[in-house]
Amino acid sequence: MSTPGTRFERRHLRSLGQRIRALREARKWSLKRLSANCGVSIAAIQKIEAGAANPSLLTVIAIIEALGESVDQLISSSRKPDRTVKVVRGTLPMRSAGNTDLSADLVQRRMDCRLVALSSRQHIDADDRPAAGPLFGYVLDGGLRLSFEDGASQQLATGDSFHITAETAVEWSNPLSRRSLILCIADSGKNGSLPRSGENQ
């Protein structure tokens, strides 16, 4: 009889699947390549990664050995809480304009985070504006004018934040004679993801 908190439960299976997927994606392996290397079918791997299967120990070992991870390390990490904090260190860009993906190094990210830099009086091109869908923004430095389809506009300054839920800003512009920095966060799903075109990396 196992003591409370020591059983490998359904939530641990989901975590195990997520970690297997993260290891596979970190190697830039397709499901087909992993299947070929471990001898487990693509369908079975998909179910394991989704947390929808309870694989045998031999199956887990085959997959993990192909990915170069130890079983005990995988099991141990799968028992850890899902609320693990992911830290990516870096520095803010010093260039005057463009946008930088601040969450690119995170595996299975749930949010898309970008730092948008607008030079003096710059308007964001259509391809660089955040896509339709929920979006949170915070003016780190400078100012931002949001102009909407109905002719209304909002002007924001350093420390101001905005939350777009349904109506998407038609135009983003910097009304100041110096650079402005805006932090933008959106759901990483297709409807709320931030643009990848026009990046200046």
N, C-alpha and C positions, 0 to 999 in steps of 0.2 A: 504494500500500500504506500503510495507516494505522499509525501508531506505537502501541505498547501504551498503553492508557488513554485513547486519543482517539476510539475507535469509540463510536457510539451503540448501546448494547446493550439486551437485553430488560429489564434492571432499570431502565434509563433510560426505557424506554417506560412502565413501571409508574409511575415517578415523574412523568413528563409527564402521564399520565392523572389521577393524584392531584391534581396542581397545577391542571389544567383544572377538575376537579370542585370544588376548593377555591375557585377564582375564581368559578365559577358559583354556588356556595352562598353566597359572600360577598355576591353581588349579589341573593341570594334568588330566583334564576331556576330555574324548573323545566326539565326536559329539553325539554319541548315548546316553551317560550319560546326557549331557546337554539337549538333546531332551526329555529324560524321566523326567527330573526335571522341565522343563518349559512348556511342552506340545506343543512345536513347532516342526514341522517335521525336520528331518535331512537335507532334501533338501532345506528347507526354510532357515535354519541356515547357510548352506554352501553359499547360494546366498547372504545373509546379510553380512557374513564375507568377501566375495569377493567384496562387494560394488556394486553388480549387482541387488540389490532389494531395493525397497523403502518401508520398513516395516511400518505397522500401529503402532501407539503409544502403543496400547495394547500388540502387539507382542514384542516390545522393552522392555516394562515393565516386561513382563513375563520372558524374557531372563535375563534381568539385575537383577531382584529380585532373580532368581535362582543362579546367580553368586555373590550375596551379594554386588552389587554396586547400588548407587542411580542414577536415571535417569538424574537429573539435573547435577550431576558430570560428567556423561558420555557425555551428550550433550555439556557441557562446554569444556571438554577436546577434544571433536571431532572438535570443532571450532578453536582450537589452530593450529598454522602452523605445517606442517608435518616435518619441519626441526628442531624438538626438539633435543637437545643435550642429549645423554645418557651417564651418567658417572658411571663407576664402579671403586670403589677405592680398592686398594690393594698394595702389595709390590712385588718387583721383587724377584724371587726365589734365594736363596743363594746356592743351590746345584750346583754341578759341571757339571751335564749333565742331559738331558731329555728335554721335551718340555711342555710348560704350555699354556693352552687355556686362552687367555686374554679376550675373548668375550663370555664366557660360560653363564654369568648371564644376557645377553641381550636377550630380547624377540624379535622375528622376526628380528634377526640381518641380515644385508645385506652383511656384510663382516666377514670373518673368520680371526682372528688375533691370532698369536702364538708367544711366545718367545722361541726360540730354544737355548739351552745351550749345547755347545760342550766342552767336557773336552780336555785336552792336546792330540794332535795328533789323536783325535777321528774321525772316519768315521761314517756317519749316515747310519743305516741299511735301507734296501729297504723299509720296512714297515713304517719307520719314515720319509722318504723323502716326500716333498710336492708333491701332485698329479699333473697329467698333467693339463695344463690350465694356464691362465694368473696368474702371481704371482709377487708381489713386495716384495723385501727384503732390509733390511738396517742393516749394521753391527754396532751394538751399541758399542761393545767393542771386541777387539781381531782381528782375521782374519778368512777368509773363502776361500777355494779353490773349485771352481765349475768345474767338469770334465764332458765333453759331449761325446755323442756316437761317434762323428767323430774324437775323439782323442784330440780335442782342450780343453783348460782349461783357466780359469780366476782366478786370485788371488786378493782378496779384503782385505782391511784393515779398521780399525775403521773410520767411517764416510762415507764409500763407500756404494752405493746402487746398486741394480740390478733389472731388470724387465724381467722376462721370459714370452714371448708371445706365442711361438709355440714349440720351442725346449726345451725339459725338461732336466735338469741336471741329468746325470747318477749317479754322486757321489758328495756328499757334504763332505768336510773334514776340520778339523781345522789344519792348518800347524804349529801352534805355540805350545810352551811348557807351555802354560797357557790356562785357560778357555776363550772361545769366546761366545758372545751373539749376536744372530741374530733375528731381528724382522721380521716376515713374515706376509703378508696380502694378502688374496685372496678373490675372489667372493665366497659367501657362497653357490652357486649352486654346483651341484654334480661334474661338470667338473673342478672347480677351488678350491674346498674345501681342507683345510689342513688336514693331517691325524690325526685320534684320537687314533690309536693304538700306543703302546709304550710310552704312557704318564707316567710321574712320578709325580703324584699329592701328 
